[in-house]
Amino acid sequence: MFESHETIVALLARTTLAVSVLVLASRGLLAALKIHSPQSRRAVAVVALAAGWIWAPIHVTVPWYEPELSESRPSEASLENGAKHSRLAKSPGELPGELPASSLANTSSINRSQFASNPLAYELASFETSDSWEFKAADGNQQRGAGAAVWLRALSRAAISIWLIGMAAMILFALADYGRSVRGSRRWRAANGVWRDEWQRLLAEAGVRRAIPLLAADDSGPMLTLLPRGYVLVVPSRFWSRSNPSEREAILRHELSHLLRGDIWKTWLVYLLALPQWFNPLARGAARDFREAGEWLSDRDAARTPALRIDFLRALSRLVELQRPCTSVAGHCAHAHPLLFRVRRLLDDSSTKDSNMKRMLLTAMVIGLAIVSMVRVELVARETDNLPPAVQAVKEKMEALDARIESIQDSEGGLKEHAEKLKESVEAKVEQLKQLREMPDQFSDEAKRRAKLFMTNEEAKQLEAVDALLNHPFRDEAVLLAGYAAKQSEHEAVRRKAIGQFIEMGKDGYPALALCYEALNTKDRIFLVKQTAKLDADDRAVLIAHMLKDADDEMIDVLLSADLPQERRLLLVGAVAEKKGQAFIGRIVEMGDKTEGDAGLLMLYAVAKSKSPEHVAKAVRVAAKRGEAALPVLAAAFKCEQPDCRAEVVRAAKKIGGEASQFIIQHALTDANDELRTAAEAANGEK
């Protein structure tokens, strides 16, 4: 499965360009080389259309340049210039969507007297959804970028939908056309004995042993047809009765040629090749070229000698006059192409004069173009045969870390899509709650009882009001009550009881969370984070991403220490780094220091790949505590061309020791940059 709609659209655009270029290039080569062979035309059409099925380009690596010390699969965007280009995530405005921040109503638009009999109804009507629930970008540029990304995703989805619908429509049209041919075949009747004998004689001469019935029709043919029961040849009775045996034989030879080559099923396969490019007129033209080349071959087989050529041309002339041509998915009509064009083609024998050299040159050039369109060449470092095993192990670890960073970044798209679906579902429920709020008289007796208890402002009675809301017979009322209680109660125990109730409701309780979130203090939000451990992991990641939007440092620590899959946590770390900027990179180093295993190492590695010397040096110092496990961090930091960073790398390598560390130190001491080499020498000489 492809990772995103944008990826599919990009691949479709690439294959469309490849097919179009190949079709145009092959036609140009046919004209330039003056090649008339129908076999060559069919071959180049197949090659061009086949390129439309090569979705994943073939990557070819060419060893070209000298390997660097920290050579691994380079990332296109690492934590460059601090957090701004973080690989762990893009802008927080892009991650991972918003839940609704629309107000249930405005207090000013509510008639207070309408709720005189139910005080809670008025309070519910006047209570707005938290604006802070909407996850907005940090600035206008990020908002515009997020908006453009949303539009791009929407356009990509629309394009893919149209593409898939188009393919489905093409298949349905073909099946419908085939069905019409099958139904029409019921009106065909067996041909008379003379006509049947003529056909059977030609089949025997060609070595065809299977039975191919000859049928007559009033409005169809001559056409070789492939029906569910097998091949049949249908001929028009009026034309057949007015033609002499030599003319009939010429037409029969034409259809026999289609049978011997298997043109019907080959044409089906070619149109299947063209299916992904149904919208591309050049692809459709290539499919037509293949089919017409088949007619050309059959014409040539039917007119192999001058005498047969005269009979065939006479038969075609009479056939065009007496019988309307038709073509269907089931088969090919013998006279479905312009008569004058076919006459000229039969009279011109230049197609038999194409040299083998020309054909080989054409084939080589078209296949070469196809390969160029499918292959992506990547220049890589030359392998070093004498690379020490310890250094090779460090390189492999760096490749694994890079792959994990890419995997985390790729997962962002899936989380965004999940957040968008979540947002849509919550918005729909909020709208329903809005309608419920406008009809307070429709509240159940149980809801009114709970409302009266809550309005006493007594802690015990408010706890009773929100107790066991999961068992309330009407879920929408329960969501409203829980959200209101969490927002309005003065008692911490009541607020937390309400929070626990709507969290227990799962997805049904999310609108209540949207209603109360802005009013929650830091302690309540910390309690909320702990309660969300009961939620789906992706739902929890979306919620925490939104809570990070206006979180203070204390809250950020709580949110990022929440029980989440490591990939989700690292994605959120990158989102915060994007929002907070340079100041937060130091926090990432501290988090990496406190986080054990590869998760902590990955944070330090990402910082080491940045170009912020201060933070790179700090990441190296912290990573050195991990011993040899820190070597990928040192190797990544080696690319920072600042003397302080280089000195810190050498100090850490001396501290760690071992073959790979000596390799790093040796490269630092022989660096072509005088300033970096001097810094390395000074650090190496320290005691």
Beta strands, then each sheet from edge to edge (+ up, - down):
strand 1: 58-65
strand 2: 189-190
strand 3: 214-217
strand 4: 223-227
strand 5: 230-236
strand 6: 331-333
strand 7: 375-381
sheet 1: 1+ 7+
sheet 2: 2+ 3- 5- 4+ 6-
end
